[in-house]
């Protein structure tokens, strides 16, 4: 679902460049490729911490470098407490190893989760990407997350030249197996006693309900509430839109990224964008930007699930 691993090496920003990020950041996802391959990752996070000390920092990892991940996260927690980790698992053992292309990757990912739990990481989740090879396994991986006592997020494989560097992932929004598997997860989350699960269910509802996605497209706040930045420092409105706003490494400050009419052109491009994308960062932004509407949708889903459950019993 991703072609990043095929990309040739490029110039990457030095740790001190990250000290120019905006101070207003609240949630930062450090992803890859595999972020724990960076030898200077701890120093990068130290610079981010100095700039945005109250931000929640979440790492997305394949979980293969167990010792490196545990050591790095432990070191980072000495100066930044709000640290989370999302470990990619794309199915149960055979499916995951087949998708990843290397035997043993499932066991190593689970081992990393258990190690992170042991050192006290509570903000911990499985991140699953659905594609034709695993559309029927969302509920099984969700059940695995419950067995491990951690959170679960899921999304479809998206296309993006600037991030995933892949543009031929098929749409799965109408795939019957995907819808059934996701519906099972949605129901379990709505019956949970944890409100956070209800909001994750809202995200899943958007994956299978085109009306929710269409409404979101009209309200997208990419480039203003959130952004994507490549390792080389190029700043984009989101992970999908190939509309470069500037380069943080080359700018003197964050404001220096937005030269000329960049901000105006970006917001116009976002308002005209009609890409059918629905990722966790999008959902979070929608909820934060329109809390009453999103909250009413979450509550309505919860009530429907409870009524359906009471009728079935």
C-alpha positions in Angstrom: 0.0 0.0 0.0 3.1 2.2 0.2 6.1 2.9 -2.0 8.2 5.0 0.3 10.7 2.1 0.7 11.5 2.3 -3.0 12.4 6.0 -2.8 16.0 7.1 -3.3 17.7 8.9 -0.4 17.1 12.6 -0.2 18.5 15.5 1.8 16.8 15.4 5.2 16.5 18.3 7.7 18.9 18.5 10.6 17.5 18.4 14.2 17.9 22.1 14.7 15.6 22.8 11.8 12.7 21.4 13.8 13.1 24.2 16.3 11.3 26.4 13.7 8.0 24.5 13.9 5.0 26.5 15.1 4.6 26.8 18.9 0.9 26.1 18.6 1.2 22.4 17.6 -0.9 20.2 19.8 -0.5 16.8 18.1 2.5 15.7 16.2 2.7 12.3 14.3 6.3 11.3 13.5 6.1 8.7 10.8 8.1 7.4 7.9 9.1 5.1 6.3 10.4 3.9 9.6 11.2 6.9 11.9 13.3 4.8 14.3 15.9 4.4 11.6 16.9 8.0 12.2 20.0 7.9 14.4 19.2 11.4 15.6 15.5 10.8 16.4 15.9 11.6 20.1 17.6 14.9 19.3 14.9 15.8 16.7 12.2 15.3 19.4 14.3 17.3 21.8 14.1 20.2 19.4 10.4 19.7 18.9 9.9 19.6 22.7 11.7 23.0 23.1 9.4 24.5 20.6 6.1 22.8 21.6 6.5 21.3 25.1 2.8 20.6 25.6 2.3 18.8 22.3 1.3 15.1 22.2 3.9 13.3 20.1 2.9 10.0 18.5 5.3 7.7 16.6 4.1 5.4 13.8 6.3 2.4 13.5 6.4 -1.1 11.9 7.6 -2.4 15.3 10.6 -4.4 14.0 13.4 -2.6 15.9 12.1 -3.5 19.3 15.3 -2.6 21.3 15.9 0.6 19.4 12.2 1.7 19.8 12.1 0.9 23.5 15.4 2.7 24.2 14.6 5.7 22.1 11.1 6.1 23.6 12.5 5.7 27.2 15.1 8.4 26.5 12.5 10.8 25.0 10.2 10.3 28.0 12.8 11.7 30.3 12.2 15.2 28.8 8.8 14.8 27.1 6.0 13.0 28.8 3.2 13.1 26.3 4.5 10.2 24.0 2.4 7.7 22.2 3.2 4.9 19.7 1.2 3.3 16.9 2.4 -0.1 15.7 1.3 -1.1 12.2 -0.3 -4.5 12.1 -2.2 -5.4 8.9 -3.7 -8.7 9.8 -3.1 -11.8 11.9 0.3 -13.5 11.6 0.1 -15.1 8.1 -1.6 -12.1 6.5 0.6 -9.5 8.2 3.9 -11.4 7.2 2.7 -11.8 3.6 1.8 -8.1 3.3 5.1 -7.0 4.9 7.1 -9.5 2.8 9.2 -10.8 5.6 8.4 -13.8 7.9 8.4 -13.0 11.6 7.3 -9.4 11.3 4.0 -10.0 13.1 5.7 -11.6 16.1 8.3 -8.8 16.3 5.5 -6.1 16.1 3.6 -7.8 18.9 6.8 -8.1 20.9 7.4 -4.4 20.5 3.9 -3.6 21.8 4.5 -5.8 24.9 7.9 -4.2 25.5 6.4 -0.7 25.3 3.7 -1.7 27.7 6.3 -3.0 30.1 8.2 0.3 30.2 5.0 2.1 30.9 3.7 3.5 27.6 -0.1 3.9 28.0 -0.8 5.8 24.8 -0.3 2.8 22.6 -2.3 1.5 19.6 -2.4 -0.8 16.7 -2.7 1.0 13.4 -4.2 -1.1 10.6 -4.4 -0.2 6.9 -7.0 -2.0 4.8 -6.2 -3.2 1.3 -7.6 -6.0 -0.9 -5.3 -8.5 0.8 -6.8 -8.0 4.3 -10.2 -6.4 4.1 -11.9 -9.2 6.1 -9.5 -9.0 9.0 -10.3 -5.7 10.7 -12.4 -7.3 13.4 -9.7 -9.9 14.1 -7.0 -7.3 14.5 -9.4 -5.2 16.6 -9.9 -8.2 18.9 -6.1 -8.6 19.1 -5.8 -5.0 20.3 -8.3 -5.8 23.0 -6.4 -8.9 24.0 -3.2 -6.7 24.3 -5.1 -4.0 26.2 -4.3 -1.2 23.7 -6.2 1.0 21.3 -7.0 0.4 17.7 -7.3 2.6 14.6 -8.0 1.6 11.0 -8.1 3.3 7.6 -8.1 2.4 4.0 -4.9 2.5 1.9 -4.9 6.0 0.3 -3.1 7.3 -2.7 -0.5 10.0 -2.5 2.4 10.9 -4.7 4.0 13.1 -2.1 3.7 10.8 0.9 2.8 7.2 0.2 4.4 7.6 -3.2 1.8 5.2 -4.7 -1.2 6.1 -6.8 -2.8 2.8 -7.8 -4.4 1.7 -4.5 -8.0 0.7 -5.3 -10.9 2.3 -3.5 -12.5 0.0 -0.9 -15.3 2.2 0.3 -17.9 -0.1 -1.4 -16.1 -3.4 -0.8 -18.6 -5.8 0.9 -16.0 -7.7 2.9 -14.4 -4.4 4.1 -17.8 -3.0 5.1 -18.8 -6.1 7.0 -15.5 -6.3 8.9 -15.6 -2.6 9.7 -19.2 -2.7 10.8 -18.3 -5.4 13.3 -15.5 -3.2 14.7 -17.9 -0.1 14.7 -20.5 -2.0 16.7 -17.9 -3.2 19.3 -16.6 0.3 19.7 -20.0 1.9 20.1 -20.9 -0.7 22.8 -17.7 0.2 24.7 -17.9 2.3 27.9 -15.0 4.5 26.7 -16.1 7.7 24.9 -12.8 7.7 22.9 -14.0 4.4 21.3 -17.2 6.2 20.2 -15.2 8.8 18.3 -13.1 6.1 16.7 -16.4 4.5 15.6 -17.3 7.9 14.0 -14.1 7.6 12.0 -15.1 4.1 10.9 -18.6 5.3 10.0 -17.0 7.8 7.6 -15.1 5.0 5.9 -18.3 3.3 4.9 -20.7 6.3 4.6 -20.1 8.4 1.6 -22.5 11.1 2.9 -20.2 11.8 5.9 -17.2 12.0 3.6 -18.9 14.3 1.2 -19.9 16.6 4.0 -16.3 16.6 5.3 -14.9 17.6 1.9 -16.8 20.9 2.2 -15.4 21.5 5.7 -11.8 20.4 5.2 -9.2 22.5 7.1 -6.0 21.1 5.7 -3.3 23.7 5.6 -4.9 25.7 8.4 -5.6 23.3 11.2 -3.0 20.7 10.2 -0.3 20.1 7.7 2.2 17.5 6.4 5.9 18.0 6.3 8.3 15.7 4.4 11.8 14.7 5.8 13.4 17.3 3.6 11.2 20.1 5.1 8.7 20.6 2.3 5.4 21.7 3.8 2.1 20.6 2.2 -1.6 21.2 3.3 -2.0 17.4 4.0 -0.5 14.1 3.0 -2.5 13.9 -0.2 -2.5 17.4 -1.8 0.6 18.0 -4.0 0.5 21.8 -3.3 3.9 22.7 -1.7 3.7 25.7 0.6 7.4 26.2 1.2 10.4 24.5 2.9 11.0 24.8 6.6 14.7 24.0 6.3 15.3 26.9 3.9 13.1 29.4 5.8 14.4 31.5 8.7 11.2 30.8 10.7 7.8 29.1 10.4 6.3 32.4 9.1 9.0 32.4 6.5 7.5 29.3 4.9 4.5 31.4 3.7 6.0 33.7 1.2 3.9 35.9 -1.0 0.3 34.7 -1.5 1.1 31.1 -0.5 -1.5 31.0 2.3 -4.2 32.4 0.1 -3.4 30.0 -2.7 -3.3 27.1 -0.4 -6.7 27.8 1.3 -8.2 28.2 -2.2 -6.8 24.9 -3.4 -8.1 23.2 -0.3 -11.6 24.7 -0.8 -11.6 23.4 -4.4 -10.2 19.9 -3.5 -12.6 17.0 -4.0 -10.4 14.1 -3.1 -12.3 11.3 -1.3 -9.8 11.0 1.6 -10.8 10.0 5.2 -7.9 9.5 7.5 -7.5 9.8 11.3 -6.0 13.3 11.1 -8.9 14.4 9.0 -11.5 13.1 11.4 -9.7 14.7 14.4 -9.7 18.0 12.6 -13.4 17.7 11.7 -14.4 16.9 15.3 -12.3 19.8 16.7 -13.5 22.3 14.1 -17.2 21.3 14.3 -17.6 19.8 17.8 -21.4 20.2 18.1 -22.1 18.5 14.7 -19.5 15.8 15.1 -20.5 15.2 18.7 -24.2 14.9 17.8 -23.2 12.3 15.2 -21.2 10.4 17.7 -24.1 10.4 20.2 -26.6 9.4 17.6 -24.4 6.4 16.6 -24.1 5.4 20.2 -27.8 5.6 20.8 -28.6 3.5 17.7 -26.1 0.9 18.7 -27.6 0.6 22.3 -31.1 0.4 20.9 -30.1 -2.3 18.4 -28.3 -4.2 21.2 -31.3 -4.1 23.5 -33.6 -5.4 20.8 -31.3 -8.3 20.0 -31.2 -9.3 23.7 
